């Protein structure tokens, strides 16, 4: 487990506060990289279905995205919902002290509340089958300026086994520029807003 990110946030915060049209992403999402990712994902949706894993390679390899990407599968483990990392970008691997591929969120993070919040937000994407964006802040335990966090979860087509997949991109911003948390420094996480996206122009969610 990692104790890099203990949490000071309230449990059960993962509730959608608003829904926006994908066309409004420019004014809603916290960084243009996430705007591009959302719109590219939307173009890959076909016949009301989200793209399959093999359809998003170009998204994952987009410059600036790969270090900040996670591919996860939804699983039930020990009678509880969990997430298993299938792919984790180089930036996350560095911050979490190693490649987490094949491991579970509940075993990676020592703080159960933080893990619960990550899983709850992810299952809003899985169950609602639509993009979900959240904001938050990483606050250094030793004091100093916080990093703003912008996270976008995108549903993917289920595997033939029925296992749900989602793609997550997370960007930390320090003084307006993308930045990684300094290695070895403890942070607490403070959640902010959580919003959903739909394709209102087509009269339905992109992933319904």
C-alpha distance (Angstrom), angle and dihedral (degrees) to the residues before:
residue distance angle dihedral
X1 . . .
X2 3.75 . .
X3 3.79 125.0 .
X4 3.78 92.4 -170.7
X5 3.81 93.1 109.8
X6 3.81 115.9 36.4
X7 3.78 113.5 173.7
X8 3.78 135.0 -124.2
X9 3.80 92.9 178.2
X10 3.77 127.7 113.0
X11 3.78 118.2 -97.8
X12 3.79 118.5 -110.1
X13 3.80 96.6 24.8
X14 3.80 94.3 138.9
X15 3.79 100.5 109.0
X16 3.79 126.0 132.0
X17 3.79 109.6 -115.2
X18 3.81 99.8 -176.3
X19 3.79 143.7 -3.3
X20 3.79 123.8 -133.5
X21 3.76 135.8 -173.3
X22 3.79 114.5 -104.2
X23 3.81 86.8 -123.3
X24 3.82 87.6 64.7
X25 3.80 93.7 56.3
X26 3.80 92.8 107.9
X27 3.78 92.3 67.6
X28 3.80 97.5 35.4
X29 3.79 107.2 44.5
X30 3.77 118.5 75.3
X31 3.80 99.0 -131.2
X32 3.84 135.8 31.7
X33 3.82 90.8 -128.6
X34 3.81 89.3 64.5
X35 3.80 91.2 45.6
X36 3.80 90.2 55.5
X37 3.79 91.6 46.3
X38 3.81 93.2 51.2
X39 3.79 93.9 48.5
X40 3.80 93.3 46.2
X41 3.81 89.8 49.8
X42 3.81 90.2 50.8
X43 3.81 91.2 53.8
X44 3.81 89.7 55.6
X45 3.82 93.8 56.3
X46 3.80 112.5 107.2
X47 3.81 129.6 -166.6
X48 3.78 92.5 -13.6
X49 3.82 93.1 -50.6
X50 3.80 127.0 116.2
X51 3.80 117.3 -121.4
X52 3.77 121.5 -84.0
X53 3.78 123.2 -114.9
X54 3.80 92.4 -100.2
X55 3.82 90.9 53.3
X56 3.80 96.1 62.2
X57 3.80 102.6 57.8
X58 3.79 90.9 107.4
X59 3.81 89.9 52.6
X60 3.78 93.0 49.8
X61 3.80 92.6 48.2
X62 3.81 94.8 45.5
X63 3.84 109.2 127.4
X64 3.79 110.5 -91.6
X65 3.80 93.7 13.7
X66 3.80 106.0 79.2
X67 3.83 97.7 66.0
X68 3.82 88.6 53.2
X69 3.79 101.5 41.9
X70 3.79 132.1 104.5
X71 3.78 128.3 -173.0
X72 3.79 111.4 -159.2
X73 3.78 137.4 177.0
X74 3.77 124.6 -147.3
X75 3.80 113.5 -123.3
X76 3.78 139.6 166.7
X77 3.77 112.4 -125.9
X78 3.80 128.9 174.5
X79 3.80 89.0 -6.8
X80 3.82 93.5 -55.7
X81 3.75 136.5 94.9
X82 3.77 114.0 -100.6
X83 3.79 140.1 162.2
X84 3.77 128.0 -124.0
X85 3.79 120.9 -153.1
X86 3.81 111.7 -125.8
X87 3.79 96.1 170.2
X88 3.78 131.0 6.8
X89 3.79 127.2 -172.1
X90 3.77 123.0 -117.4
X91 3.80 93.4 -107.5
X92 3.79 93.1 55.9
X93 3.78 92.1 43.7
X94 3.78 89.3 55.9
X95 3.81 94.4 47.1
X96 3.80 92.9 46.5
X97 3.79 93.4 46.7
X98 3.76 98.6 -112.3
X99 3.77 146.2 3.8
X100 3.80 108.1 -51.9
X101 3.82 95.4 -166.1
X102 3.80 109.7 140.0
X103 3.80 94.4 17.1
X104 3.80 129.3 108.9
X105 3.79 129.3 -116.4
X106 3.80 92.6 -126.9
X107 3.79 91.9 55.1
X108 3.80 95.8 42.6
X109 3.81 98.4 55.0
X110 3.78 119.5 58.2
X111 3.81 93.2 -157.5
X112 3.80 108.4 77.6
X113 3.81 93.7 -162.0
X114 3.78 92.3 56.7
X115 3.81 90.4 47.6
X116 3.82 90.8 48.1
X117 3.81 90.8 53.1
X118 3.80 93.7 48.9
X119 3.80 90.9 49.3
X120 3.81 94.2 45.1
X121 3.81 91.6 51.9
X122 3.80 91.5 46.8
X123 3.79 92.4 52.3
X124 3.79 90.4 53.1
X125 3.81 84.3 64.6
X126 3.81 93.6 43.6
X127 3.81 97.8 44.5
X128 3.81 96.9 37.6
X129 3.81 92.1 40.8
X130 3.77 91.6 -144.2
X131 3.81 136.4 103.3
X132 3.79 116.8 -82.8
X133 3.80 125.2 -166.4
X134 3.78 126.1 -166.2
X135 3.76 137.1 -177.1
X136 3.78 131.4 -153.0
X137 3.79 144.5 141.3
X138 3.78 135.6 -110.1
X139 3.78 106.8 -143.9
X140 3.83 118.0 -163.1
X141 3.79 110.7 -119.6
X142 3.81 89.8 -142.9
X143 3.80 92.7 52.4
X144 3.77 131.6 -102.9
X145 3.78 135.3 106.6
X146 3.78 119.8 -25.1
X147 3.80 126.8 -127.4
X148 3.79 116.9 -124.3
X149 3.80 111.6 -130.9
X150 3.82 125.6 -151.0
X151 3.80 118.1 -175.2
X152 3.81 128.9 -176.6
X153 3.81 122.6 -168.8
X154 3.80 119.2 -163.3
X155 3.82 124.6 -171.3
X156 3.78 119.6 -129.2
X157 3.78 129.7 -163.1
X158 3.79 113.9 -80.0
X159 3.77 118.8 -103.1
X160 3.83 117.6 -106.4
X161 3.81 86.3 -99.9
X162 3.82 89.4 60.5
X163 3.80 93.5 -109.3
X164 3.82 110.3 146.7
X165 3.80 120.2 -128.0
X166 3.77 132.8 -161.3
X167 3.76 136.0 -177.3
X168 3.80 117.8 -140.8
X169 3.78 127.7 -168.7
X170 3.79 118.6 -171.2
X171 3.79 125.4 -172.8
X172 3.79 126.3 -171.7
X173 3.79 115.7 -156.7
X174 3.80 126.2 -161.0
X175 3.80 117.7 -172.7
X176 3.79 90.8 -18.8
X177 3.81 96.9 -49.8
X178 3.81 130.5 97.7
X179 3.78 109.0 -100.7
X180 3.78 138.1 169.7
X181 3.78 121.2 -130.6
X182 3.81 110.9 -99.7
X183 3.80 110.2 -97.3
X184 3.79 114.8 -102.8
X185 3.80 96.3 15.6
X186 3.81 120.3 125.6
X187 3.79 118.6 -127.9
X188 3.77 137.0 -175.5
X189 3.80 119.3 -146.1
X190 3.80 123.6 -131.8
X191 3.83 113.5 -169.6
X192 3.78 120.6 -140.5
X193 3.80 130.5 179.5
X194 3.79 128.1 -17.2
X195 3.81 122.1 -158.4
X196 3.79 138.2 172.9
X197 3.79 131.0 -138.7
X198 3.80 129.7 -141.9
X199 3.80 136.2 175.0
X200 3.79 99.3 -115.8
X201 3.77 91.7 168.3
X202 3.80 88.8 67.1
X203 3.80 91.4 42.5
X204 3.78 93.4 -117.3
X205 3.79 143.6 60.6
X206 3.80 113.6 -79.4
X207 3.78 88.5 -124.1
X208 3.80 102.8 37.7
